[in-house]
Amino acid sequence: MMLFNTNVDKRANMITPDKLFPLPQDVYLERGKPKSTREQYEKFLQKVNKIKKK
């Protein structure tokens, strides 16, 4: 849990956590952009299939 903006009197003056510092998952929030490439997906799928065989 993160506390922030404890002394703010207006909601418009509040700073949201995403404006404090960027997180890796924030990069992919743009609509229409895939989170990974086709090659990354295929590598991941191979790993999953390898684990399922065990």
Wavefront OBJ file of the C-alpha trace (Angstrom):
o trace
v 0.000 0.000 0.000
v 1.262 3.466 -0.859
v 0.227 6.679 0.866
v 0.580 9.888 -1.065
v -0.791 13.449 -1.184
v -1.734 13.642 2.470
v -1.822 17.471 2.542
v -3.641 18.168 -0.724
v -6.867 20.153 -0.504
v -8.061 19.742 -4.119
v -8.344 16.541 -6.072
v -6.894 18.276 -9.164
v -3.638 18.915 -7.273
v -3.106 15.246 -6.421
v -0.158 13.432 -7.916
v -0.917 9.866 -8.906
v 1.675 7.127 -8.341
v 2.229 6.646 -12.082
v 3.399 10.276 -12.331
v 5.989 9.810 -9.579
v 8.052 7.203 -11.451
v 7.359 4.931 -14.425
v 7.013 1.184 -13.984
v 7.844 -1.365 -16.696
v 4.200 -2.335 -17.170
v 3.206 1.300 -17.780
v 5.026 1.294 -21.121
v 2.545 -1.168 -22.608
v -0.590 0.726 -21.663
v -0.767 2.349 -25.076
v -3.685 0.878 -26.983
v -3.014 -1.098 -30.107
v 0.592 -1.919 -29.305
v 1.385 -5.569 -28.581
v 3.172 -6.352 -25.347
v 5.603 -8.713 -27.032
v 6.839 -9.637 -30.476
v 5.856 -12.791 -32.323
v 9.308 -14.268 -31.659
v 9.023 -13.617 -27.901
v 5.602 -15.273 -27.894
v 6.894 -18.354 -29.718
v 9.832 -18.716 -27.278
v 7.423 -18.470 -24.358
v 5.098 -21.029 -25.939
v 8.007 -23.454 -26.385
v 8.906 -23.103 -22.703
v 5.312 -23.754 -21.671
v 5.051 -26.817 -23.868
v 8.362 -28.146 -22.519
v 7.082 -27.807 -18.948
v 3.766 -29.479 -19.800
v 5.594 -32.543 -21.174
v 7.310 -33.167 -17.825
l 1 2 3 4 5 6 7 8 9 10 11 12 13 14 15 16 17 18 19 20 21 22 23 24 25 26 27 28 29 30 31 32 33 34 35 36 37 38 39 40 41 42 43 44 45 46 47 48 49 50 51 52 53 54
